[in-house]
């Protein structure tokens, strides 16, 4: 019997959530995703040491952008599909700043010999990030909206016509476990799994072209319960665990009945719904803060000539 990883690849496009080239070569995913935290880890990998000097030598370019672009080009040589590269998280509440940094990343990637058409620009799913993505998509720059924790974020992303959304599973579970530790959140009760399933049903029922890619996994059960999702992005440890198991894996997500599409979500309604959704609001703000902190660590390392 095929491993669970090989079975999963037959029903879901598997994406590597890492910048580790050795791991990417081993598991042969279609796509790969990065973020400031993964870029920070990449600084310690031997394969990327030659890129440090190259990034530092680029005048007038933010150090994170310079290094992230070079990493993306290296990863593109290992995967046939998309590589996601995150815009500076500190621009998450500015449409124009997010667009400017996205354009700079695309330019740097192209200058380094990469293929801009196989890049997904990652932006936090704030209202401003979503509007920046809408404008970028109109310019032919594909986007991946990340730090997505609620249905209001998912709806606004789909309305904006973004290429892909990355709803988080594990961080949602973390929030509920921290606040309600006495409850059983395992299996079908997992609120992160339930959230992604709901977004999947909405996208398919209402005919949205936006791809849904589950992200931020804590265990194999979460992955198995989302088998059949458009894409799942998985860390190397989870890819390895799936590769070691050979029990049957069943498709959980598939066709859903078509329904009439709901009206476009206005900015006022988006902000109201997000404000009322405590978990989504808290995890979005926390995620931006964590990515910003890791980005500053990346800049500090790169600044050490």
Secondary structure, 3 states (H helix, E strand, C coil): CCCHHHHHHCCCEEEEECCCHHHHHHHCCCEEECCHHHHHHHCCCHHHHHHHHHHHHCCCCCHHHHHHHHHHHHHHCCCCCCEEEECCHHHCCCHHHHHHHHHHHHHHHHHCCCCHHHEEEEEECCHHHHHHHHHHHHCCCCEEEEEECCHHHHHHHHHCCCCEEEEECHHHHHHHHHHCCCCCCCHHHCHHHHHHHHHHHHHHHCCCCCEEEEECCCCHHHHHCCCCCCEEEECHHHHHHHHHCCCCCCCCCCCCCCCCCCCCCCHHHHHHHHHHCHHHHHHHHHHHHHHHHHHHHHHHHHCCC
